[in-house]
Amino acid sequence: AGDPKFEAMLVQGQAKKEKFWSRMDPPTKANYEEAAADQWAKWIDTDSVEVLLEKESAELEEKMKREGQGDYIMSSRWVLTDKNDPLRTEANDLPLNANARLVVNSGDPGRSDEKAIVRVDAPCATTQSEMILTQVAASHPEWKFGSKDASGAFLKGEVDERGLVMRAPLHGPSLADVPRGRLARVRKGVFGLPTAPRLWYLKVISTARK
């Protein structure tokens, strides 16, 4: 007790608390604007979305509402956190490490029918399997064994062919050249889609089999 390193270890497992845009001062907002720009760049670089022009956006929204599919337009919002939250203690007062993740809401009532017709399973290794693999690797010194985190993995999965549509966030950090509320076609497993893990899984499997 009282050891700063020990205290830091205790809080590492704590969840990062979500930050509220309306409560931020200008310098803090600037940090999150930069983080949001980095996140949006990943969406664009991976062709995860196709932002529509103003006229196209208005026409598509009118068409979907006319056909009773207005609820199929997925809303989106920013989830703002501080990556240093779990590591910060009284003795280790780390600076802000802003993180912004854009998430769609695919749980609108009009989309509830998809639960029965869209696969969302994405098989992965259990903790027991990982432990066995580690033990086997340890018995083979000649093996190279390690792990790697894929940044923005879901955005690099297989293409989603369903023709989903999302609305740019109405609050929080702004998007470069994308007015608030503008519609965009979703092409990949963006964050918030129940199918995102499976699309990434299918991409990994197809790549590994080549």
C-alpha positions in Angstrom: 0.0 0.0 0.0 1.2 3.5 -0.8 3.4 2.3 -3.6 2.6 4.4 -6.8 3.4 1.5 -9.1 1.2 -0.9 -7.1 -1.7 1.6 -7.2 -1.3 2.0 -10.9 -1.5 -1.7 -11.4 -4.7 -1.8 -9.3 -6.5 0.7 -11.5 -5.4 -0.5 -14.9 -8.4 -2.8 -15.2 -10.9 0.1 -14.6 -13.0 1.1 -17.5 -12.3 4.4 -19.2 -15.0 7.0 -18.3 -16.9 8.6 -21.1 -16.3 12.4 -21.4 -19.0 14.9 -22.3 -18.4 17.4 -25.1 -20.7 20.0 -23.6 -18.6 20.1 -20.4 -15.3 20.6 -22.0 -13.2 23.8 -22.2 -11.9 25.0 -25.5 -8.4 23.5 -25.1 -9.8 20.1 -24.2 -12.2 20.2 -27.2 -9.3 20.9 -29.4 -7.6 17.7 -28.2 -10.7 15.7 -29.0 -11.2 17.4 -32.4 -7.7 16.1 -33.3 -8.6 12.6 -32.1 -11.8 12.6 -34.0 -10.0 13.7 -37.2 -7.7 10.8 -36.8 -10.6 8.4 -36.3 -12.5 9.7 -39.3 -9.3 9.5 -41.5 -9.3 5.7 -40.7 -12.9 5.4 -41.9 -12.1 7.2 -45.1 -8.7 5.4 -45.7 -10.4 2.0 -45.4 -13.4 3.0 -47.6 -15.7 2.2 -44.7 -18.2 4.9 -45.8 -19.2 6.9 -48.8 -20.4 10.4 -47.8 -23.2 11.6 -50.1 -23.4 15.1 -51.6 -26.0 17.4 -50.2 -28.6 16.7 -52.9 -28.0 13.0 -52.9 -28.4 12.9 -49.1 -31.7 14.8 -49.1 -33.1 12.7 -52.0 -32.1 9.4 -50.3 -33.6 10.4 -47.0 -36.8 11.5 -48.6 -37.0 8.2 -50.5 -36.4 6.1 -47.5 -39.0 7.9 -45.4 -41.5 7.7 -48.3 -41.0 3.9 -48.4 -41.4 3.6 -44.6 -37.7 3.0 -44.0 -36.8 6.2 -42.2 -35.8 4.3 -39.1 -33.3 2.4 -41.2 -31.1 5.5 -41.3 -28.6 4.7 -38.4 -27.8 7.6 -36.1 -24.2 8.0 -34.9 -22.4 9.6 -32.1 -18.9 10.2 -30.7 -17.7 8.1 -27.7 -15.0 10.3 -26.1 -12.6 8.8 -23.5 -9.2 9.5 -22.0 -6.8 6.6 -22.6 -4.8 7.6 -19.5 -7.8 7.3 -17.2 -7.0 3.7 -16.1 -3.4 4.6 -15.4 -3.8 7.9 -13.6 -3.3 8.1 -9.8 -2.6 10.9 -7.3 1.1 10.1 -7.6 1.0 9.6 -11.3 -1.0 12.5 -12.8 -0.8 11.7 -16.5 -1.8 14.3 -19.1 -4.9 13.9 -21.3 -4.7 11.3 -24.0 -7.9 12.0 -26.0 -9.6 9.1 -27.8 -12.6 9.6 -30.0 -14.5 6.7 -31.5 -17.4 7.1 -33.9 -20.2 4.6 -33.2 -23.4 3.9 -35.1 -26.7 3.0 -33.5 -28.0 -0.1 -35.3 -30.6 -0.9 -32.7 -33.4 1.2 -34.1 -36.8 -0.6 -34.0 -37.0 -0.6 -37.8 -33.9 -2.7 -38.0 -35.0 -5.4 -35.5 -35.8 -7.9 -38.2 -32.1 -8.2 -39.0 -31.5 -10.2 -35.8 -33.1 -13.2 -37.5 -31.5 -13.0 -40.9 -27.9 -11.7 -40.3 -25.1 -13.8 -38.9 -23.1 -12.1 -36.2 -21.0 -15.0 -34.9 -17.2 -14.5 -35.0 -15.4 -17.5 -33.6 -12.3 -16.7 -31.5 -9.8 -18.5 -29.3 -10.9 -19.1 -25.7 -8.6 -18.2 -22.8 -7.9 -21.9 -22.3 -6.8 -22.3 -25.9 -4.5 -19.3 -25.6 -2.9 -20.8 -22.5 -2.4 -24.2 -24.2 -0.8 -22.5 -27.2 1.5 -20.5 -25.0 2.6 -23.6 -23.2 3.3 -25.4 -26.5 5.2 -22.4 -27.9 7.3 -22.3 -24.7 8.4 -25.9 -25.3 9.7 -24.9 -28.7 12.5 -22.3 -28.3 12.9 -22.1 -32.0 9.4 -20.8 -32.5 8.7 -17.1 -32.8 5.6 -16.4 -30.7 3.8 -13.1 -30.1 0.6 -11.1 -30.5 -0.3 -8.0 -32.4 -3.2 -5.5 -32.2 -4.7 -4.4 -35.5 -5.7 -0.7 -35.2 -9.2 -0.2 -36.4 -9.6 -3.8 -37.2 -13.3 -3.8 -37.8 -12.9 -1.1 -40.5 -10.6 -3.5 -42.4 -13.0 -6.4 -42.5 -15.0 -7.7 -45.5 -17.4 -5.4 -47.3 -21.0 -5.2 -46.0 -23.2 -5.6 -49.0 -26.5 -4.7 -47.3 -26.6 -1.0 -48.4 -26.8 0.4 -44.9 -27.1 4.2 -44.4 -25.9 6.3 -41.5 -26.3 9.9 -40.4 -23.2 11.9 -39.5 -23.2 12.9 -35.8 -25.3 15.9 -34.7 -23.1 16.7 -31.7 -19.5 16.5 -30.5 -16.4 17.0 -32.7 -17.1 18.0 -36.3 -16.0 16.0 -39.3 -13.9 17.5 -42.0 -16.0 18.5 -45.0 -19.0 16.6 -43.7 -21.9 18.7 -42.4 -23.7 17.5 -39.3 -26.6 15.2 -40.2 -25.3 14.4 -43.7 -26.0 10.8 -44.9 -23.4 8.3 -45.8 -23.5 4.8 -47.2 -21.8 2.2 -44.9 -19.5 -0.2 -46.7 -17.6 -1.9 -43.8 -18.2 -3.1 -40.3 -18.1 0.2 -38.6 -18.2 0.4 -34.8 -21.6 -0.3 -33.4 -22.7 -2.8 -36.1 -23.5 -6.3 -34.7 -22.0 -7.8 -37.8 -18.6 -5.9 -37.5 -16.8 -8.7 -35.6 -17.9 -11.3 -38.1 -16.8 -9.2 -41.1 -13.4 -8.9 -39.6 -13.3 -12.6 -38.8 -14.2 -13.5 -42.4 -11.4 -11.2 -43.6 -8.8 -12.8 -41.4 -9.9 -16.3 -42.4 -9.9 -15.5 -46.2 -6.5 -13.9 -45.9 -5.0 -16.8 -43.9 -6.2 -19.3 -46.5 -4.5 -17.5 -49.4 
